[in-house]
Amino acid sequence: MNPISPHEVMARLRAPTVDEWAFLDLRVRAEAANGHPFGSTNVPFGRLHLEIGRLVPLPATPLVLLDGGDGVARRAAERLEALGRRHISIVAGGIPGWRSAGLPLFEGEHTFSKAFGEWVQHRFGVPDIGPDDLAALIDGDQRPLLIDGRPLEEHRKFTLPGAISCPNAELGLRLPSFAKPGRTIVVHCAGRTRSIIGAQTLRDFGLPNPVVALRDGTQGWELSGRHREFGADRLISPPSTEAVDAAKEMARRVLLSERVPEVDASELGRWAEDEKRTTYLFDPREEAEEKPAAGFRSTPGTTLVQQTDRFIAVKGARVVLWDPELVRAAFGALWLRRLGFEAYVLTESPTLLPVQEESRYPKSFDETSGDPSSEATTPFAGRHLGNLDDARAYLAWETGLLGRLEADGLTPWDKIHETLR
C-alpha cells in the first residue's frame, strides 16, 4: 500500500482519465453524509466485505481508501492485500488531512447524481411549474396528469394528491399509450432530481404532450402550505403488446439520435472475460419482474440514475444494460452516458455469462464497526417527515450544488455533452 496526497486525489477528480480506479470512503454513512469528497463512494468499513466484490469486481483495479484519520484505511488495506488486492493507496491524513489541505467537502448523499440533475435543468432548459401554479391548474378545467417518477415503494409512503406511480425508467414504455393527447403531464418526486430527469426523458422520447417538472417536488408542495397523500397505491398498468412494440421503436430512435452505442452478445462475452477492464452488467427493469439473465444484476433504472454511486464505484468502467423490451435499457444507457459513463445497450438476448461473486471476503472481515445504515444523524433527515426546516435546508443545498462544484472545478458534464453530440 502507498500513501497518496489529498491534492493528488483532487487532481484526478478534476481531470478524469480513461484509467480505472475507485475512491472509497470507509467511514460510516452518517459521517460521510456530513462531509465527503465529491466523487467518492461511501463503503463503510463494516460493510466492505459485503460490497467490494459488487462495487469493484476486479482485484486488479487500483483502490484509493479514505478514512477519518483513525487508521481504518490501513487496516482495510492490509486485509484486502491478504485477499489478493495489490494496487491500494491510502489518502494521507484521512479526512483531517483533506480538510487541512483546504479541499472541499460536500454534505448529503448521492451528490454526484443530484448535482447532475441541477446541470440537466440548466443545460436542457427543462420546463417546470411551482406549487401555486400547479394547484391552479388542478382546479381548472383541464386537470393535468400527475406522475410520480419514483419507485412504487416510495410512492406508497407519500405522494402528490392524485398522482399515479410510473418510475422514470418506465415512462417511455408505459406513458405514451396511457396519456390522452394534449393533456399536460407533471412529473414529480420528493425533491428535484427525479422530477427533472423524468420530464426530460419524456421530451427525449418525443411525447407530444406538454411536459413539466414539479419544482422542488413534494417538499416544495408542503412548503407552500399544502399536504401530501399517504398510502397511495396507483400504478399505470402494463402496456399492451402493440404499445410495447411502439415504445421499442421509439427507444430505437432515441438510441440512434443520441448516438448511444450497442453491443452484441458475442462482444459482451469477450468483455466479461477481460480481467483488466471492469464491465458492469445491469438489468434496469423493476425488481418484481423476471429474474435477470445470468451475470446481470437487477438494478432498477430509476434508482441507478438517481443513486449511481450505490452501483458503480470504478471510474472508467464499462456499463452494459439489458432489457428484453429495450426501453429501460435505452433510458439507463442514455442517462449514464450523459453522466459520463461508457454505457452500452445489449441488443440481443445474452448468452451465458460468468456470474460475478457478491464478495470473496468472510463475514468476520470486521466485527467492531457500528451500524452504517442509520440515517438519524445524516443531514436533512427530517425532510420527508414533515420537518419544514429540513426541507428548506435540503432544497437550498440541492440548488446550490452546481455553483459549488463549478467554483471547485468539478463539473465535467459540459465537456461530456459536447463529445456526445
JOURSUL-V555495 format. One record per residue. N is the residue number from 1. D_FIRST is the distance of its C-alpha to the first C-alpha in Angstrom with 2 decimals. Layout:
# JOURSUL-V555495
n->[N:N]
d_first->[D_FIRST:D_FIRST]
This chain:
# JOURSUL-V555495
n->[1:2:3:4:5:6:7:8:9:10:11:12:13:14:15:16:17:18:19:20:21:22:23:24:25:26:27:28:29:30:31:32:33:34:35:36:37:38:39:40:41:42:43:44:45:46:47:48:49:50:51:52:53:54:55:56:57:58:59:60:61:62:63:64:65:66:67:68:69:70:71:72:73:74:75:76:77:78:79:80:81:82:83:84:85:86:87:88:89:90:91:92:93:94:95:96:97:98:99:100:101:102:103:104:105:106:107:108:109:110:111:112:113:114:115:116:117:118:119:120:121:122:123:124:125:126:127:128:129:130:131:132:133:134:135:136:137:138:139:140:141:142:143:144:145:146:147:148:149:150:151:152:153:154:155:156:157:158:159:160:161:162:163:164:165:166:167:168:169:170:171:172:173:174:175:176:177:178:179:180:181:182:183:184:185:186:187:188:189:190:191:192:193:194:195:196:197:198:199:200:201:202:203:204:205:206:207:208:209:210:211:212:213:214:215:216:217:218:219:220:221:222:223:224:225:226:227:228:229:230:231:232:233:234:235:236:237:238:239:240:241:242:243:244:245:246:247:248:249:250:251:252:253:254:255:256:257:258:259:260:261:262:263:264:265:266:267:268:269:270:271:272:273:274:275:276:277:278:279:280:281:282:283:284:285:286:287:288:289:290:291:292:293:294:295:296:297:298:299:300:301:302:303:304:305:306:307:308:309:310:311:312:313:314:315:316:317:318:319:320:321:322:323:324:325:326:327:328:329:330:331:332:333:334:335:336:337:338:339:340:341:342:343:344:345:346:347:348:349:350:351:352:353:354:355:356:357:358:359:360:361:362:363:364:365:366:367:368:369:370:371:372:373:374:375:376:377:378:379:380:381:382:383:384:385:386:387:388:389:390:391:392:393:394:395:396:397:398:399:400:401:402:403:404:405:406:407:408:409:410:411:412:413:414:415:416:417:418:419:420:421]
d_first->[0.00:3.80:6.98:9.70:13.29:15.66:18.01:15.79:15.27:19.02:19.88:18.35:20.38:23.47:23.47:22.42:21.88:22.39:18.77:17.28:14.52:14.54:14.34:14.53:16.20:15.82:18.91:22.24:24.59:26.91:24.33:22.92:26.55:27.48:25.08:22.17:20.96:23.10:21.43:18.90:19.36:19.95:18.63:19.25:16.94:20.11:20.58:17.19:18.33:21.48:20.34:17.14:19.23:21.82:19.90:17.17:19.05:17.16:14.03:13.42:13.37:10.48:9.65:9.68:10.06:12.78:14.51:17.57:16.06:16.46:13.10:13.32:10.14:8.21:10.82:10.51:6.86:8.03:11.11:10.06:8.20:11.49:13.39:12.30:9.78:7.52:6.93:4.99:5.39:7.11:10.66:11.65:14.49:14.59:18.12:19.79:17.79:18.78:22.34:22.45:21.57:24.69:23.17:25.09:24.64:26.87:28.76:29.71:28.33:28.05:28.49:27.62:30.53:32.85:32.47:33.12:36.31:37.52:36.89:38.91:41.73:41.99:41.38:43.71:46.20:46.19:49.50:49.41:51.96:52.07:53.29:56.75:57.47:56.19:58.43:61.37:60.54:60.41:63.78:65.31:67.19:64.24:61.54:58.09:55.89:53.06:49.85:46.92:43.92:41.59:41.09:44.12:42.61:42.06:45.60:47.01:45.62:47.30:48.50:51.04:54.54:55.75:52.55:51.68:48.19:46.83:43.02:42.05:40.87:44.35:46.40:47.07:48.12:50.28:51.67:53.70:56.17:56.27:56.83:60.43:61.05:61.13:59.69:57.09:53.68:51.57:47.95:46.33:43.25:42.42:41.15:40.77:38.16:39.71:43.19:42.21:40.38:43.25:45.97:44.33:43.82:47.57:48.24:45.94:47.81:51.13:52.74:56.04:56.33:55.59:52.03:50.53:47.60:48.43:47.01:44.69:45.45:46.79:45.40:47.60:50.44:50.26:49.97:53.23:54.94:54.94:53.78:51.43:52.57:50.94:50.99:51.85:51.38:52.51:50.80:52.14:53.37:51.85:53.48:56.13:55.57:57.23:55.03:51.87:53.12:53.81:50.37:48.73:50.79:49.75:46.05:46.58:48.13:45.21:42.70:44.89:45.60:42.00:40.71:38.35:37.32:38.07:36.63:38.56:37.63:37.31:34.75:32.83:32.75:31.03:28.45:27.75:26.99:24.54:21.05:19.57:21.30:21.46:25.05:25.98:29.45:31.52:35.10:36.29:39.45:40.13:38.75:42.31:43.11:42.67:39.57:37.17:37.02:34.66:31.12:31.91:30.93:33.67:32.69:35.82:35.90:37.07:34.05:31.63:32.81:33.11:29.72:27.62:24.28:25.21:25.22:23.14:19.52:18.51:19.72:21.65:22.52:26.07:28.28:31.46:34.19:37.09:40.28:43.51:45.46:43.20:43.68:40.65:38.39:40.02:39.42:35.71:35.03:37.14:35.35:31.81:32.62:34.00:30.83:28.95:27.80:28.79:31.17:33.84:36.78:37.45:41.15:42.14:41.64:38.23:38.32:36.47:32.73:29.93:29.20:25.57:24.46:24.14:21.14:19.86:18.87:21.37:23.08:22.07:18.41:19.29:22.79:22.86:22.26:25.40:27.24:25.37:28.46:30.92:32.02:34.40:32.44:31.30:33.18:36.62:36.58:40.40:41.14:42.26:44.09:46.74:45.00:46.28:44.44:41.10:42.44:43.39:40.05:38.18:40.38:40.01:36.20:36.32:38.84:36.96:33.60:34.51:35.71:32.59:30.37:32.68:32.54:28.74:28.70:27.18:30.00:29.52:32.47:35.30:33.66:32.78:36.37:37.84:35.92:37.15:40.72]
